[in-house]
Amino acid sequence: MITIKPATMTEDWPAIAQLYFETWQVAYRHLLPEAYLKQLTPATWQPQKRWQHTILAFSNTTPIGIVTAGPARDEHFATFGELYSLYVHPDCQHQGLGSRLLHAGLQLIDPYPHQ
């Protein structure tokens, strides 16, 4: 069973960093230099820093997807919302989870103006 819920401060953040790591290794293998991907570790990511702007997907207790969104980081768009990231574990892709997370992320930025 897949559960989608807002993150809390007490999540298993090392497991979520591992999700980023594993997803990046597959998603960017043809886009980024192999040497760059090899030097990454799960410690590269600090997802707990944006926990208030994060929605997670779990299969039982295992994190399998993440979306982060909030206020735009570019000062030229300071009043707008921004989707920061959306990742689904490679083993769980092509099942509609990305779409579900995208919609959840859009809800996080709904209070911000739209163009």
N, C-alpha and C positions, 0 to 999 in steps of 0.2 A: 504494500500500500504506500502511495506517495502522499506526503504531507507538505504543504507549502505554508510557511509562517514567517512573521517578522522575527528577525534575530534579537537575541537578548545579550546582555553582557556576559552571561555564563555559558555561552555556546562552547563547543569543543573546537576552539579556534585553530589548534594545530591540524585537526582533521580537515578544516575548511581551507587552510593554507595548502594542504596536500591536494585538495580538489583543484585549486588554482594551478598548482604545479603540474599535475597529471593532464589537465585540460590543455594547458599551454604547450606541453610536449607534443600533443597531437595537432592542435589547431594551428600552430605556427610553424610546423616542421618544414613546410615548403615556402614560408614567407620570411623567416629569420635565419641568419646563419647558424649552422649546426653548432659551432663553437659557442655561440651565445646561449643557445638552449642548454647545452651541456653544463655551463657554469651556474645555471640557476639551481636553487634548492627550494624546498618548501618555506624555508626561513626568508626567502626573497619577499614573500607577501606578508602583509600585516593587516588582514581583513578586519580584525577587531577594532581598528582605528575608525572605521565607518559603520560600526554596528548599528547605529541609529538609522542608517540609510540602506539597510540590507534586508533582503528577504531571501530565505533559504528554502530549498526543496530537500526532503529527506526520503529515503527508502528505509523504513523502520527508523533506526537511529543513525544511519549513515548519510552524511551530506552528499547529494548528487547534483545539486544545482544552486546557483547563486545569481542574484541580480542586485546591483547597487545603483541608487539614483538619489538625487537631491538637488540642491541649488547649483547653478552653473558655476564652474570654476574659473571661467574667463571673465574678467571684470567688464568686458564689453557687453556681456550678456547677464549681468549680475541679477537681474530680476527674473531670469528664466530658469527652468529646471533642466537637468542633464542626466541622461542615462550613462553612468560611469562604466559599468561592466555587466556582462551577462554570459555566464558559462554553464554548460551542462556536461557532466562527466561523459567521456566518449562512449562508455558502455550503455549510456542511457539516452543517447541522442536518437532522433528520428521517431520519437514517440509522442510529440506534442508538448513536452515539458518546457522547451524553450519559449514557445508561444505563451504558455501559462505564466512563466516567469516574466516575459516581456510585459504582459498585461498588468501583472502585479507591480512591476517597476514603474509603469506609466501612472499607476495610482499614487505612487510616492511623489511624483512630480505634478500631479493634477492641480495642486493649489497655485502653481506658477503660471504666468500668462503663456499663451500659445501664439505662435505667429500665424 
